[in-house]
């Protein structure tokens, strides 16, 4: 289940490190996806453990009930994410997982089994802390991208053609940073769940992600980013806002800073929402009327609906499992 979740995380995030490359005409679809695979795999392999530890704070069920809770919550998140990504709507698998786990834990062991959490200083924990980080990070990414685009525009408005051509290299570099950041943050989410299951089973005796788990998750995530998402890539690369190399550098750089900053404080953020918000921020500064606002509204609605929908689905799966067990 954890490997499948990592793969779907990658598939839902297929556009993060490739959409701007494609939108700015810096790479073909195949080259962009191959580059995304390498960047995400590297990010997963180099991931820390702060975000992984935060993931274990989402539920507080007894060890014997943890596998069923993770299974139901994971299936709920996977199903919802796959449903929307097939329709070309960039949805956050991270938000879906939080909702699915909360609903599953509430039915499996009661409301007290949901790790509601909050903040320890700047460090988020539990459901509330995680959702707060997921909600704040896109706003920060969008504002930072807008500010960076204004700054670059003022600095380079009289730049020579040679300087402007070099921006294509910067687009590749910033896209690589997003892939690294995404692989690290999203990879740790699956690694945290896997290590939590190993702890519950007694296979490990303290929270330390084994290297084989790191490698398995890193390559499953990277394979997901390279395996699909043409509709997602099309939505993010052209249906929010289609810009040039300078827009791409601003959007991707801002996204990478926001995501890497979140990883440092152990915040599991949604890379897809940060990248989308950064592109919208750049578009709003450059040509507000060229931003496709109906698509923006559709995606935001999907983000808002994700938590309650996945919580209900996770709860329903636990209830269904109990009914089947009783009848058997």
TADAGI-V940206 format. One record per backbone hydrogen bond with DSSP energy under -1.0 kcal/mol. CO is the residue of the C=O (numbers start at 1). NH is the residue of the N-H. E is the energy in kcal/mol with one decimal. If there is no record, write none. Layout:
# TADAGI-V940206
co | nh | e
CO | NH | E
CO | NH | E
This chain:
# TADAGI-V940206
co | nh | e
1 | 5 | -2.6
2 | 6 | -2.4
3 | 7 | -2.3
4 | 8 | -2.4
5 | 9 | -2.7
6 | 10 | -2.1
7 | 11 | -2.4
8 | 12 | -2.8
9 | 13 | -1.2
11 | 14 | -1.2
13 | 16 | -1.6
15 | 19 | -2.7
18 | 22 | -2.2
19 | 23 | -3.2
20 | 24 | -2.5
21 | 26 | -2.7
21 | 27 | -1.1
22 | 25 | -1.3
28 | 32 | -2.4
29 | 33 | -2.3
30 | 34 | -2.2
31 | 35 | -2.3
32 | 36 | -2.1
33 | 37 | -2.1
34 | 38 | -1.9
35 | 39 | -2.4
36 | 40 | -2.6
37 | 41 | -2.4
38 | 42 | -2.3
39 | 43 | -2.2
40 | 44 | -2.5
41 | 45 | -2.2
42 | 46 | -1.9
49 | 53 | -2.2
50 | 54 | -1.6
51 | 55 | -1.8
54 | 57 | -1.6
55 | 58 | -1.4
58 | 115 | -2.4
62 | 65 | -1.4
65 | 69 | -1.9
66 | 70 | -3.0
67 | 71 | -2.6
68 | 72 | -2.6
69 | 73 | -2.6
70 | 74 | -2.7
71 | 75 | -2.6
72 | 76 | -2.3
73 | 77 | -2.2
74 | 78 | -2.8
75 | 79 | -2.9
76 | 80 | -2.1
77 | 81 | -2.2
78 | 82 | -2.8
79 | 83 | -2.1
80 | 84 | -1.9
81 | 85 | -2.7
82 | 86 | -1.9
84 | 89 | -2.3
85 | 88 | -1.5
92 | 96 | -2.0
93 | 97 | -2.2
94 | 98 | -2.2
95 | 99 | -2.2
96 | 100 | -2.6
97 | 101 | -2.8
98 | 102 | -2.2
99 | 103 | -2.3
100 | 104 | -2.3
101 | 105 | -2.7
102 | 106 | -2.1
103 | 107 | -1.5
104 | 108 | -2.5
105 | 109 | -2.7
106 | 110 | -1.0
110 | 113 | -1.8
111 | 114 | -1.7
113 | 60 | -3.9
114 | 116 | -1.7
115 | 127 | -3.3
116 | 128 | -3.2
118 | 125 | -2.1
120 | 123 | -2.1
123 | 120 | -3.3
125 | 118 | -1.7
125 | 129 | -1.2
126 | 130 | -2.2
127 | 131 | -2.7
128 | 132 | -2.3
129 | 133 | -2.1
130 | 134 | -2.4
131 | 135 | -2.0
132 | 136 | -2.4
133 | 137 | -2.2
136 | 140 | -2.1
137 | 141 | -2.6
138 | 142 | -2.8
139 | 143 | -2.4
140 | 144 | -2.6
141 | 145 | -2.4
142 | 146 | -2.2
143 | 147 | -2.4
144 | 148 | -2.7
145 | 149 | -2.4
146 | 150 | -1.9
147 | 151 | -2.2
148 | 152 | -2.8
149 | 153 | -2.3
150 | 154 | -2.0
151 | 155 | -2.3
152 | 156 | -2.3
156 | 159 | -1.7
160 | 164 | -2.1
161 | 165 | -2.5
162 | 166 | -1.6
165 | 168 | -1.5
166 | 170 | -1.3
167 | 171 | -2.2
168 | 172 | -1.7
169 | 173 | -2.2
170 | 174 | -2.9
171 | 175 | -2.4
172 | 176 | -2.3
173 | 177 | -1.9
174 | 178 | -1.9
175 | 179 | -2.3
176 | 180 | -2.4
177 | 181 | -2.7
178 | 182 | -3.1
179 | 183 | -2.7
180 | 184 | -2.1
181 | 185 | -2.8
182 | 186 | -2.6
183 | 187 | -1.2
184 | 188 | -1.8
186 | 190 | -1.3
187 | 191 | -2.2
188 | 192 | -2.6
189 | 193 | -1.6
190 | 194 | -2.4
191 | 195 | -2.5
192 | 196 | -2.1
193 | 197 | -2.0
194 | 198 | -2.0
195 | 199 | -2.4
196 | 200 | -2.2
197 | 201 | -1.9
198 | 203 | -2.1
198 | 204 | -1.1
206 | 208 | -1.3
210 | 214 | -2.0
211 | 215 | -2.9
212 | 216 | -2.1
213 | 217 | -2.6
214 | 218 | -2.6
215 | 219 | -2.1
216 | 220 | -1.9
217 | 221 | -2.8
218 | 222 | -2.2
219 | 223 | -2.3
220 | 224 | -1.8
221 | 225 | -1.8
222 | 226 | -1.5
223 | 227 | -1.0
229 | 233 | -3.5
230 | 234 | -2.4
231 | 235 | -2.4
232 | 236 | -2.7
233 | 237 | -2.7
234 | 238 | -1.7
235 | 239 | -1.2
240 | 292 | -2.3
244 | 248 | -2.2
245 | 249 | -2.6
246 | 250 | -1.9
247 | 251 | -2.6
248 | 252 | -2.7
249 | 253 | -2.3
250 | 254 | -2.1
251 | 255 | -2.0
252 | 256 | -2.6
253 | 257 | -2.2
254 | 258 | -2.3
255 | 259 | -2.6
256 | 260 | -2.7
257 | 261 | -2.2
258 | 262 | -1.7
259 | 263 | -2.1
260 | 264 | -1.6
262 | 267 | -3.0
263 | 266 | -1.2
267 | 269 | -1.2
270 | 274 | -1.8
271 | 275 | -2.9
272 | 276 | -2.2
273 | 277 | -2.3
274 | 278 | -2.3
275 | 279 | -2.1
276 | 280 | -2.1
277 | 281 | -2.6
278 | 282 | -2.2
279 | 283 | -2.3
280 | 284 | -2.7
281 | 285 | -1.5
282 | 286 | -2.3
283 | 287 | -2.0
287 | 290 | -2.0
288 | 291 | -1.1
291 | 293 | -1.7
292 | 296 | -1.6
293 | 297 | -2.7
294 | 298 | -2.1
295 | 299 | -2.3
296 | 300 | -2.5
297 | 301 | -2.3
298 | 302 | -1.9
299 | 303 | -2.2
300 | 304 | -2.2
301 | 305 | -2.2
302 | 306 | -1.4
305 | 309 | -2.2
306 | 310 | -2.7
307 | 311 | -2.5
308 | 312 | -2.3
309 | 313 | -2.0
310 | 314 | -2.9
311 | 315 | -2.4
312 | 316 | -2.4
313 | 317 | -2.1
314 | 318 | -1.7
315 | 319 | -2.3
316 | 320 | -2.6
317 | 321 | -2.3
318 | 322 | -2.1
319 | 323 | -2.1
320 | 324 | -2.6
321 | 325 | -2.3
322 | 326 | -2.5
323 | 327 | -2.4
324 | 328 | -2.2
